[in-house]
Amino acid sequence: MSRCHQIGRHTFDAWNDWYSVHKLQSNNVSGTTEADLVRWEKSALDWVKCNVDVVFVSGSGRTSMGLCFRDNSGHFMAGMTQWQQTVISSVEGEAWALLLAMEEARHRGLDRVQFESDSKVLIEAIHMKRRGNSEFLSIVHDILSLMSSFINFEVKFVRRQANLVAHTLVRAANS
């Protein structure tokens, strides 16, 4: 693939991501919902909760993610951090982290998991089952495919304050 073609493809994907994000934001319904929680809450009985977050290290070209699994009593079950040496958009990073979290849950044999992210755009894209050619929507498609196989995988938006463990984990991974 020629360098010009790569640049053109990257530009096209970036524009598609920008369009998807702004389309989702303009469709946003105002009002207070349970998704506006500002502190972490325990999961239902027999469910596991997984909080996911991403950090972009400016100047390093590195994207890092962290996740934390807790049982319905709030006890820590497992955590994970991972990074990749690549520059991606914030919504792509959030989608990548959620997909990795779902794959980790599957690997651990967890089948009743509520995933929480502080990326409202990502969660809305999943709930609206958005389709498209951008890298972001391609990852959303992979998430939706996984969720169709694991019907007790749920995704939910939470504010940063309710996602603090995953946020702290990913920050520590960069130090």
Salt bridges, closest charged atoms under 4 A:
ASP13 OD1 - ARG9 NH2 3.39
ASP36 OD1 - LYS120 NZ 3.91
ASP36 OD1 - ARG159 NH2 3.24
ASP53 OD2 - HIS167 ND1 2.57
ASP71 OD2 - HIS75 ND1 3.81
GLU104 OE2 - ARG108 NE 2.82
GLU116 OE2 - LYS49 NZ 2.91
ASP118 OD2 - ARG160 NE 3.00
